[in-house]
Amino acid sequence: MPQKTKTTPMMAQYESLKSKYSDAFLFFRLGDFYELFNEDATRAAQILEITLTSRNKNADDPIPMCGVPYHSASSYIKVLIEHGYKVAIAEQMEDPKQAKGMVERDVIQVITPGTYMNDEVGMQENNYIAALSHQENWQFAYSDIGTGEVKVTTLTDEDSVITEFSQISANELLVADNVPDAFINQLENVHAFTRSQYDGELTALSTEFKQAITDEGERNILQLLISYVDTIQPHAIDHWQQPEHYEVSHYLHMDYYAKKNLELTQSVLKEKKSGSLLHFLNHTETAMGSRLLKQWLDRPLISKAGIIQRQNQVEALIDYYFSRMEIKEQLHGVYDLERLVAKVAMGTVNPRELIQLKTSLAKLPYLIEELETIDNKSGTWKNILNQLETVPEIVDLIERAINPEAKPQLKDGNVIRDGFNEQLDTYREAMHNGKNWIANLQAEERQKTGINSLKIGYNKVFGYYIEVTKTNLHLLEEGRYERKQTLTNAERFITPELKEVENTILEAEEHSLSLEYQLFTQVREQVKEAKASLQRIAQGVAQIDVIQSFAEVSERHQFTRPEILTDKRDIHLVASRHPVVEGVIGKHQFVPNDINMPEDTGILMITGPNMSGKSTYMRQLGLIVIMAQMGLFVPAKEAKLPIFDQIFTRIGAADDLLAGQSTFMVEMMEANHALQQATDNSLLLFDELGRGTSTYDGIALAQAILEYIHANFQCKVLFSTHYHELVTLEEHLPRLKNIHVGATEEDGELVFLHKIFVGPTDKSYGIQVAQLAGLPQSLIQNAQHILIDLENKQDIEDRPEQLSLFKPDVQPVSSELLNNEKEVINDLKSLTLDDMSPREAFRYLDQLVSKLEEE
């Protein structure tokens, strides 16, 4: 009869640990497995797709249970972390063979989405954990555990927090008690993350950290972050670099929507890297370079000196092609120094990774030599050369100590090179001689007994043994060996001599493994002493990699070095292109366009058919500005640009269903954000603003926004619209100019020219675009008839003064036309609408009505 499950001492131990880590999956070590119980087991079995079993199956309430092998646990942990969960590792704290009673266990590590360090070195993306507090302003700090990067800032509003948080794409957010839950929900709508809190004791900040960060609020949020990480990942902060305070105003500011609309890191439609500017620019050779490239893309410079310095370095690498190819070749053999140094500092580096570190550091003399050669000719690389140094003592130590053929795991042995330690060599000699003695013994015994199948083997339970099959036992003389074990088909024996050699070998193996671990630890600690130098070297190498990537892409696509203007705010681009689109369709297929906005032109009004290239034209200006302020060359034949402080966009439309906002609401909120934050040095890109509401509402809002910008800012604006009524604004807004994307009809077919022309367009071509989309021909013909009817109706009914050519109370007095009516008809016949603007047409029509009323 089933019975109630009793709480065993082991389950009591499990429950005690689980109560301390209730928000994490508890991996409870039992022998060669990590076991999970109760709800953890039920959920983990589903997520990890492993078998769910139970403990005490015959009980009324069996305990759900599942497990994973300890030696392959990392792959299962990775899956849970990628799903946003936390994992607590409970290890056996003593040898089960020597334990009296229950084996002591304790949680030695908590792994969270923001503190997870993949066993694989070379991740091309940062894995950030962030912390947020709200005290008047917002205090924001973040770190990558794998690289030691630590940054902190103060932000003034929620929009800035959303932008910074989404920019670093933190996988975990440590939330202080003073942060409203409603705002956390807003953040979750932008980027998925794991929320964490900490209410334990705070770790004191080091003197070095206090000197680096002087603001009290920033110190507090940094202390919260450090305390949390130190609790769940012991030794993780051992390799943290000196924290860096940064100001968002020191970089070109782009909010979350601008970065998304401009497709900086992923395409809008597919939400993948492919099709983004980051993917296009990335010709880096190292994981460090790839991560730094994204950081530079997220934060372009606003300092002319900084931009010019990068431009000079890019130009030098273009000019010295063979040196660049040598640098590229050397970088190709450099592993992820940042993460390798982190693993050294945290004590998790393995033998193979130390070899990778040595291989990477051995490249430094060649990199430095090439850069010094270029610098002697161009004088542009001093800032990076100052970060680099050769570290021959580290290279030599690893070279002498670590076997290049060592396996990743220390327990596999053969990690330390022969000749590095005399005692270790003695143990190895004993093992070698012993095994040779055993091999010789096997040969001798075969010869003496005449049993060719006789063999000497080994297992962990019985040690070394002589094995003879039962069919050959009659060939053994009585008492030659001492019987050890009986098998189905064979007997195993031992001799005093064999036992003695076994003891020598096993003792040597045990001492050898212990000594190897000790020696490896000593080597690791010596390398750790050079942590600061190695981190500085890693940063320098990453910068070299990004600059060579800039040179590579600039030369490959024939980009031009832009002239950075500070004395006037002119935009002058000749034959500019959209770099990503051109990269996809090919240079010969892409139609380049000029973008000219002298100081007296603040707004370019862009008209033209849908799908003709208005959005591409706008985006390419945004991307060119970003590339220029990164220090990169740009896709144009000539380029002169001012330095912008902010870029705002309103490109595309989408509902924000999670926030309960319609397309039009999102559109107006983005427009408002731009108008509230923009300065005279900003760039605004507005695409089809006002289209989310009725026609007249949209026209009114679009016109009002343009007039507001014209009256209040000297910024640069590209404004595309399908409201042709707006083109007359050029007449009374001096800094607004009309341009349009050309299109023509050939044999009834619409042809996009993708070329920008001065002046407004004369037609929308909406039905022609629908025809290109493949709509049924009968539908197209019907639409054309409806359009004619609507245009005729609009001519009569659109405005009060246009409701009728005759006053309502005027009745025709005869079938003959009055004189004024004849004149009006003649005037209408001679009218050429193509030569008139809509406003001129309205005025002319009003004159005709007045003439009729005179009758």
N, C-alpha and C positions, 0 to 999 in steps of 0.2 A: 504494500500500500504506500503511495507517495507520501513523503513527509516534508515538512517545512524546512527550507534551507537554513542551516545554522551558520552563523557568522564565525568563520574560522579566523585564527590569528593573522593569516596572510591577507584575507579580505578586510579585516579590521585595519591593517596597515595600509592597504590600498585606499580605503575610504578616508582615512586620516589625511593622506596626501592629496587625494582628490578634492577634499573640502577646501584646501588652501589654493587650489588652481581650478576653480569651478568653471572658468571661462575657456579652458584649454582641454584638448584631448590629452589624456594621461597615458603615456607609453610606459608601462610597468614591466621592468625587466624580470623575467623568469627563465633562468638558464640561457638558452640560445635564442629566445624569442622575447619580443616586446608584446605584452598582452594588454587588451583593452576590455573593459567590462561595462555592463549595464547600458545606459543610453549612449555612452561613447562607442561601445561596440556596435550597437544597432546603426548609428549614423555612419561610423567609419566603414563598416562593411558595405554599405550602399555607395558611399563616395569612392572608396578604393576598389570596389568590385572584388571583394574577397569573401570567403565563406564565413557565414555567421553560425557559430555553434553555441554551446551553453555549458556552464559548469553545474554539476549536480543535476544531470538530465532527469533523474527519476523523482526529483523533488516537486512539490506543488508549484513552486515558483523558481524554476531554474534561472540561473544568472546568465544573461546574454554575454557572449565572449567571442572575441576574434583576435588574431595575432599575426605578426609579421616577423620574419627572421631578422635578428639584430644586425647581421652583416649587410643586409640590403634595405635597412629601414629608411635610409636617406631618400630613396626614390619615392617611398610612400609619404614621408613627411613633406616632400616637395609638392605632391599633389594636394595635400591638405592646406598647405600655405598658399598655393595658387588659388584655392577656393576661398581664401580670406580667413582661415581658421588659425588658432594658436595651438602649439604642441608643447607639452611639458614632458621632459625625459627623466624618468625615475630609474636610477641605476643601483645595482648591488654594490654596497659600500665595503664589503668584505668578501673574502674567498669563502664560497659556500662549504668547501671541504673543511675549513677550519672554524666555521661559525658554530657557536653553541646556541641551539634553539633557532628562532627565526632570524633569517639573514637580514641584516640592517639595509634599508633602502632609503634613498632620499632623492629629491629632484635636484639635478645638477645643472639643468639648463632649461630655459623656456625659449622656444623659437616662435617668433611672430612674423607676420608679413613684412613689417618694416625693419626687422633685425635679422632676417634670414640671409645667410651667406651660402650661396650655391657652392657645392663642392667643385664645380667647374670654374676654373679661372678664365677670364676673358669675356665676361658679360659686357655687351656693348651699351647697356643702359644702366643708369644708376638705380639703386633700390633705396629710396629715402624713407625715413621715419621723421614726421614733423610734430611740432608741439605748438599749441595755440592758447593764448591767454587774452583776456579783455579787461583792461584797466584804463578807462578814458579812451586811449588808443588801443590798437591790437598789437600784441607782441608775438612774433612768429620766428621759430627756430627750426632747423632741420639738419639731418646728418645722414650720410651714407656709411653704414657700419663697415662696409667692405673696402672703402677707400680712406676713411678717416676725415673726410670733408665735413666741416661744421660751419654753419652760417646762421646769422640772426639779424633781425631787422624790426623796426617799428612801422606799422601801417596805420593810415588814418581813417580808412573806411572799409566797409564790407566788400565792395567791388575789388579793392586792391588785394584783400585776403583771398578772394576767389581766384583772382588772376595768378597770384603767387603759388597758391596751393595746386591749382590745375597745371601750372607750368612745370612744377617738379614732379607731378603725378605721384605723390607720396602714397605708398600702399598702407600706411598706418598713420593715424593722427592721435596724438596724446592730447586730451582735452582737459584744460583746467576747469575747476568748478564754476568759474565766473563766465563761461561761454554759454550763451543761450542755446537751448536745444533746437529752436527754430532755425538758427543760423547753421547749425550742423546739418540739418535737413537740406538746406540750400546747397551746401558743399557736396552732399551725397548725390544731388541731382546732376552735378557737373562731373564728378569723378568718384568711382567706387573705391572705398577704403575700409579698413578695419578700425573701429573706434576703441581707444583705450583710455584708462584713467589710472592715476597713481595717488595713493593716500598714505604711503609709508614715510619713513624717515628720509630727509633730504641729504644727499651727499654734498659735502662742502666743496666749493669751487677752489681750484688750485690758484696760487698766486699768479701764475702765467695767464690763466683764463680771466681773472679779475682785471689784470692789466690790459688785456685785449678788449674787454667789454666793460665800458664805464657806466652805461645807462642801467639804473636799478631794475627797471621793468624787464629789460633784456637779460640781465643777470638772473632774474628770477625764473624766466621761462627756460633759460639754458640750464639752470640748476634742476628744474623739474625733468627736463629731457635726460640729463646725465643720470639722475637718480633712478629713473625708470629703467634705462638701458643697463645700468650697472647692476640692478637687481636681477634682471632676467638673462643677461648675457655677461657673466663675470669676465673681466679682462678685456671686454670690447672697447672700453674707453682708453685702454692703455696706449693705443696707437692713434687716438684722435689728434688731429692737427690743431694748432692754435685757432680758436674760433675767430671768424671774420664777420665784423659788422658791415652791412652793405645798405645802400640807399637805392630804392627803386628809381629815384629821380636822376641817378647817375648813368642811367642807360635809356635807350630808346624804349619808351613804354608802349606796349601793345596789350590790350586786355584779352580776356579769354576768347571773346567773339572775333576779334581781329585775327588772332592766331589761327582760329578754326577756319574762318572765311578765306584767309590767304593760303590755307593748306600748308602750313609750315612743317608740321611733323606727321600729318596723315591726311589722306584725301578725304574730302567731304562725303562723297557718295559711298565709297567702299570702306572708309575708316581704316585704311591700311597705310603702311609706310610708303609703299609703291605709289607714285604719283604726287609725293610731297616734295617740298624743296629740300628737306633734310636728306631724303633718299637720293635726290639728284646730286647734291653737293658732296656726298660721302665717298671720298676716295682715300680714306684713312687706311693705314696698315695695322694699327693697334687698337685694342679695345679702349685704352685710355684716350686715344685721339678721337675715337667715335663718340665717347661720352662728352669730351670737351667741345666737340663741334656742336652738339645739341645745346650745350650751355651758352656758347657764343651766339647761336641762332636765337635762343630765347632772350638774350640780353645784348643786342647790338650797342655799339658805343655812341656817345654823343660828344666825346672829346676828339677834336680834330687831330691833336698830337698823337693820340692812340690809334686813330684810323690811319694816319699817314705812316706811322711806324709799321703797322701790319702790311699796308700797301707796298712799302719799300721792301719788306721781306719777301712778299709774293713776287714782286718784280725781279728781285735778285735770283730767286729760284728759277724763274722763267728764263732769265738771261744766261744762267749757268746750268745748262741742261744736263751735262754729264755729271756734275756734282749732285744735282737733284736726283738723278737716277741712282747714284751711289747711296745717297741718303735713304731713298725709298727702299733700296735693297737691304740696307742695314736695319731699317725699321721693321721690315718684313720678318726678321728673326727675333724681334723683341716681344716678350710675353707681357702679361698684364702686371706691370711693376707695382701699381697701386694696391691691387688685391693681394699680390704676393707678400708685400711688406706688411699688410694687415694680418695675413695669416701667420707670418713670423711673430708679430707682436702678440697675437692672441694665443700662440702656442699650438695652432692647428695645421701648420705647414707640414707637408710630407716630404720624403726624400726626393721624389721626382720634381716637386715644385722648387726645392732648393737648387736643383740642377737647372730648372728654367730660369731662376733668378740669376744664377751664374752666367748662363748663356746670354741673357739680356744685358747684364752689366759688362760683359766682354765686348759688346758692340760699341760701348761709349767712346773709346779712344778713336774709332774710325768716324763716328758721328761728329765728334768735336773737331777732328782734323779737317773734315769737309767744310764744316761751318766756319772755322777759322779762316780757311782759304777764301770762302765767299766774303766773310766779314772784312778781310784785309783789302778786298777790292770794292766792297759796297758800303762798309761801315754800318750795317743794319742789324746785326745779330747780337750785340753786346748784352742786351737785357736777358736773352735766353742762355747765352754762353755762361753768364754769371750763375745760372742755376745748375749747370752741369759740372761734374767732376768725375774723374776716374777713381774707382775704389779697388785698387789692385789687391789690397789685403783681404777684402771680402771674396773676390774672385779666387785668389790663391787658397784661402781657407777651404772654400767649398770644393775646389779642384782637388786638394789633397785629401779631404775628409770623406766626401760622398762618392760612392760607387756610381758611375754614370748609368749602369745597368740595373740599379736598385729598383725594386718594385715599390709601388706607392705606400704599402703598409709596412710599418716597422716590424711587426710580428713575423714577417716573412724572412727577416734576417738578410745578411749580406748587404747591409746598407753602408757600412763604413769600409773604405778602401783598405786593402792590404798595405802594411807599412805605416799606417797613420798612428797606430798604438801598439806597442810591443806586447803587452799582456794579451790583447785581442789576437794578435798573430800567434801567440803561444797556444791559446785555446783552439784556434783554427787548425794549427798544426796537429794538435792532439786528436781533433775530430778527423782530420784528413788521414793521419796515420792509422787511427783506429779503424776507419772504414776500409782502408787499404788492407789492413790485417784481416778483416772479415772477408774481403773479396779473395784474398790468398787462402784463407782457411777453407772457404767453399771449394776452391779448385783442388786443394790438397785432399779434402774429405771425399770428394767425388772419385779422385784417383785411388785412394786407399780402400774405399768401400766398393768401388765398381758401380756405384749408383749415379748415373749421369743426370738424373732428374733431381738429385738432392739439392736443396737450396737453403740459403740462410736469409730469413726475412725479419721484419720488425713490425710490431704494433704497440700502441700506447699502453695497452693493458699488460701484456706479457714481456715486452721488451724484445730483445733479439732471440731468435730460436733457429734450430736446425729442423727442417721439415723433410720427412721421408714418406712417400706414398705407401699405403698398406701392401700393395703388390710387391714392394721391394724390401719389406721389413725382414724377410728371411735372409737377406744378404748382410744384415748387420750382425756383428758378433755381440754376444750377450755382454751387457754392462759397458758398452763403448760410450753411450750417452746416458744422461739422466732424463727420464721421461717428464715432460712438462704439461702437455695438453693432448687430448685425443679428439680428432675430428672424424667426420664420416668416412673420408677416403684417405686420411693421412694421420701420422703421429708427429708431434713436435717435441723436440728435445733441447737440452741445455747442457753446457759443460762449464766447469769452474773458470776456465780460461776465457770463454765467451762472455760469461757474466762479468768478469773483471774488466774486459775491454768495453763492455756495454756501460758499465759505471763510469769509465773514463770518458767515453763519448758523450753520454747524457749530461754528465757534470760539466763538460766543456761546452756543450750546446746551451745549457742553462746559463752558465756564467757569461757565455759569449753574447746571448740575446740581452741579458741584463746590462752588460758593459756597452753594447752597441747603443741601447736606448740612452744610457748615461752620456755617452760621447756625442750622440746626435743632439741631445738637449743642450750640451755645452756649445756645440757649433751654432745651434739656433739662437742661443742667448748672445753669443758674440756678434752674430748678424744683427740681432735686435738692437744692439748698442749703436748701430749706424742708422737707426730708423729715420731720424730727422733728415740726414743727407739723402737717404734713399727716396724719401717722399718728395724732396725738392727735385731730385733727378727725374722722378716720374712725372712731375708737373712740367718740367722743361721738355722732356721727350714728347709728352702729349701735345705741347704747343708746336713743336717742330712738325709733328705729324699733321696737325690741322693746317698749318701754313703750306706744307707740301701738297696737301689735298686741294687747297685753294689754287695753288699754282697749276696743278694738274688739270682741274676743271676749267680754269681760265684759258689755258693754252689750247686744250682740246676743243673748246667751243668758241675760240677766237673772241674772248671778252676783252673789254677795254678798261683801262684804268680811269676811274672817274675823277674829275677835278672837284675837290671839296671847297665850296664857297662859304665864306663867313662874312664878307662885306655886302652881299646882296642876296636876295632870296629868289634866285632864278632857277627854273628847271629847264634844262636844255639837253634833250636826248635825240640823237639822230639814229634812225633805223633801229629802234629798240625792239627787243623781243621778249616774249614770256619764256624764261629758261626751261621750265619743266615741260610745257606744251611743245616747244621746239625740240626738246630732247626726245619726245615721244614720236612726233610726226616727221622729224627731220628738218634740217636747216633750209633745205631747198623748197620745202612745202610751206613753211611758215612765212606769213607776210609781215615784214617789219613795218613799224610806224614811228614817226617822230612824235615827241611830246615836248611842246614848247609852252612854257608859262613864265614869261618875263615878270619883272617885279610888279608891273601894273596890271597883271592878270592873276586874279585869285581863284576864279571858278571857271572850269571848262564844262559846259553843258553838252552832253553827248546824246545824240538821237540816232535812230536807225532801227532796222527790223530786229525782232528777236532772233537769237542765234547768229547774229551777224558778227559778234566779237566785242561787244561793248564791255562785258564783264571781264573778258581776257585782257582788254586794253587797260582796264582799271587795276586788275590784279597785278599786271606786269609792272606797273609803276610802283605799287606797294612792295613787290619783291625786289625790284631794283634798288629802292631806297634801303631796304633791310640789308641786302648784299653789300651795298656801298658802305654802310655804317658798321658792318662786320669787318671791313678791311679787304673785302673781296673785290675782284674786278667784275664788270657788269656786262650784260648782253646788249651792246649798242656799238655803233661806229664812233660816236662822240658822246661824251657824258659830262655834264656839269650839274652839280646838285648842291643844295644847301644842306645843313644838318637839321634834321627834324627831331623834335623831342617826344612826339607821340604819333601813333597811327590809329585812327578809328575807322571802322568799316561798317557798312550796312549792305551786305551782299548776300542775296538769297533770302528765302523766307521759310520758316518752319514753326509749327506750334511747339510750345513747351508744355506738353500735356501734364508732366509731373508737377509743374508749378501752377497749373491751371491757367495758362496764358495763351491767348490766341496768337496767330501769325501777326496780326496787325498790332496787338499789344507789345509783342516782342520787338517788332519793327520800331514802334514809337519809343520804347524804353531804350533801345540801342541808340536811336537818334538823340534822345534827351541826354544820355550819358555822354555822348560826343560833345553836344552843345554846352554841357555843364563843365566839362573838363578841358576842352580844347584851348590852345593858346595860339598866338600869332605864328608860332613855329611848328604847328601841327599839320598833319596830312589827313584829310577826310576823304573817304571813298564811299559814296552813296549810290547804290544801284537800285533804280526803280522805286525810289522812296515814295510812299503814299499809295502804292497799288493795292494795299490790303483793304481798302474801303471803297465807297462809291466814287465814281469819276470826279464829281465836283468837289467832294470832300478831299479826295486825293490831290487834285490840282491845287486847291486852296492851301492845304498843308504844305505841299512841296514848294509852292511859291513863297509862302510865309517863312519857311525854313531857309530858303535861299536868300531872301531879303534880310533875315535876321543875321545870317552868317556874314553877308556883305556889309552890313552896318556895324558889326561888332568885332570882326576878326580880320586879320591880314593873312590868315592861313591859306594853304593851297587845298583846293577841293576839286575832285572829279565827281560829276553828278550826271548819271545817265537816267534817261526818262523816255517813256513812250507818250507822255503828254506833250504833244506838239504845241499846245497853247502856250507853253512856258517859254518858247524860244524868243518871244517878243520881249522878254525881260532884258535882253541885251541892250534894248533901246534906252532903258533908264537905270541899269546897273553897270556902271563903267568898267568894273573889274571882271565882269562875266562875259565870256566869249562862247559862241556856238561852234561846235564841230559835229560831224556825223560820220557814221560808218557807211561807206558806199555800197549800193546794191543796184542791180539793173535787171530788166526783163529781156530775155532773148528767146524769141519764138514761144512766148507765153510761159517760159520757165524763169523762175527767180534765180539769179546768180549773185551770191555774196562776194563782194570784192575784198572784204576784210581790211580795207584801206580807209584811213581817216582823212576826211576832207574838211576844210574850213566852211563854216556856215551850217544852218539847220538842214535836216532831211526834208524831203517833200512828200513822203508817203510812209505808211506804217508797214505795208506788205504783210499784214497779219494773215490774210486768207492764203496768200502765196506760200507763207511758211507752213500753214496747215496742209497745203497741197504737197509740199515737200515731205511732210511727215507721213504721207500715204493715206490720208483720209479719202473715203469714196468720192468719185468724181461728181456723182449726183448731189452729194452733200456740199461739195465745194461750189457747185453752180447755184444751189439754193442759197448758200451764204452770200454769194455775190449779189443775188437779187435782193436779199434782206438788207445788205449793206446800202444798196442804192436807195431803197425805200427809207432807211433810217437817215441817210444823208439828206434826202429831200425833205423828210419830216423835220429834221433838225434845222434846216434852212428857214422853215416856217414857224416852228413852235419853240425853239430853244430859249428865246429871250422874250420878255413882255413886249418890247418894241418890235419884235419880229413876228408876232402872232398872226398878223395879216397885212397884206399890202394895202388893204382898204380899211377904213374905220368901220367898226361893227354896225353903226347906224346909217351907213351910207349905202343906198341901194342903187344899182345901175339904172340910169334914166332912159337908156335906149340901147339898142344892139350895137350902136356905133361907138367906137373908142373915143374918149376925150383926148384933147391934144396932149396934155401932160402924160397920159397913159401911153400914148404912142412914143413920146420921148423916152419914157422909162424903158419901154420894150427895146427901142433902138440902142439905148445905153447898155442894156443887159446883153444884147447880141454882140456888141463891140467889146464887152468886158473880157480881159485876159487874167484869169484867176492865178495862173502860175507866177505872175509877176507881182502878186500882192501877198502881204502877210495877212494872217487872220484878223489882226486888229484893223488893218487898212480896209479889209473887206467889210467888217462891221460898220466902219465909219461911212463907207461908200453906200452901203445898203440903207443906212439911216438917212443919208441925203436923198436917196430915191423915194423913201417913204415921205419925207418932208415935201418933196416936189409933188407927190400925189395929193397930199393934204391941201396944197395950195389951190387945187382945182375947186 
